[in-house]
Amino acid sequence: MNAPNADRRLRAAIFILLILSIALLAWQHLGLNRVLRLDGKSTYRITALSDSDEGGTSVATLQRQDRRMVFNCRLNPSYEWPYCELRLSFSDDPHRGIDFSRFSHIALKVAVSGTGAQRLRLFLRDFDAGNAKANDPLTWRLNELQFEPRADGSEIVVPMRTFNVSSWWLNNNNIPIERAVVEMSNVPMMLLDTAGVREHADLRFEIDYIEFRGKWVSAGEMALFIVALWLCAAMAYLVHWQLRMRSTLAHSREREAELQQLNTALMLENAKIGEKAKRDPLTGALNRAGIRDALLDEAARALDEERPLAVIFCDIDHFKQVNDVHGHAMGDQVLQQFSALLRKRIRQRDYLVRWGGEEFVLLCPDTSLEHAGQLAQSLRYSTEANRWPTGQTLTASFGVTTLSAEPLAAFLERADRALYEAKHRGRNTVVTLPPEA
């Protein structure tokens, strides 16, 4: 084969691959939609339950009106944890649940009326055959999403990544931190529960649908397939030319392998040194140097992609008294335990930073001001309820804000002001400050 013909065939192959890649990407974006819709005509078994099964006096009823489900709940606080619940079973065999990891968003069209807390909790129970017990649903992983239906019943759409694993389930089942992540590849049961507030309430939820949306082939899988096509074409091209360049290529590969091994060894050593310089040696949290690049990258991504970015300043109240009364060694134990408490309750992609002394910072990508405030409140409750090595109750204050189109210094200074305001209000408080308009 002469060189001109080879060049023409190479150009033709590249052109065909380019057109095919564009067509596949367009197909993935415009089609391949996958939807699981749950409504009044769903064939899955749906049951209304309440705390009456556990000695309470709350009453839950379910009515189906064509595609709409009407869920009525009369809560009575005579039970310690009053609740009403809709339980939807996808399968009687927990080994044959639905893989919800293939969906990217959940849409909820629910209208609410009545008195009492109108917030709902949606749970996807994932059955892991290696760790859960088939006859004990309380051992199934509890993936949780909290939301407040709108009075007009308009649709709410949130990403599936908004789900988190319920902290009480993690504690009750002694789940290690490396497994404290959302898993929903085998979900035999879905629950829709009231807010869990102990109160008298008379609520009516009109559920048009709960819809899980995604793609039969994700953007990442399609991209991987396209990359595989290009790699196969490249491999074919290399094999063709290898017939003429075998000896030279073999020598080049040997040289490349030697250099790669040397570079890998040098990079690993540099990574170890760099990692130590970016971590607080006492708590293992990032220090200010360690968060600098991540803060710049996350802020740029948040502004470019119009995604929320939240920061939470956390400070242990009256920490100086711990050092003064119990000594600095006990103070170090408290800091280590506080750091572990924070790390246990944030997502894997969130950042934990020791800002200085007893002050810590949480940087939370893709987190709204409302959700960051809820996280801070949860951390405040956990801090107050925790058993500390001093034998005393400790509390913490929190300042919360989100990033707008502004310098990072203004973003951090606003969170610091929120923390100062929480201290000024008497401590053990969460203060949220939205960006200035």
Secondary structure, DSSP 8 states (H G I E B T S, - for coil): --HHHHHHHHHHHHHHHHHHHHHHHHHHHHS-EEEEEESTT--SEEEEEEGGGGT---EEEEEEETTEEEEEEEE-TTSSS--EEEEEES-SSGGG-B-GGGEEEEEEEEEEEEES---EEEEEEE--TTTS-TT-GGGSEEEEEEE--BTT---EEEEGGG-EE-HHHHHHTT--GGG-S---SSB-EEEEEE----S-EEEEEEEEEEEEEEESS-HHHHHHHHHHHHHHHHHHHHHHHHHHHHHHHHHHHHHHHHHHHHHHHHHHHHHHHHHHHTB-TTT--B-HHHHHHHHHHHHHHHHHHT--EEEEEEEETTHHHHHHHH-HHHHHHHHHHHHHHHHHHS-TTSEEEEEETTEEEEEEET--HHHHHHHHHHHHHHHHHS--TTSS---EEEEEEE--SS-HHHHHHHHHHHHHHHHHTTSS-EEE-----
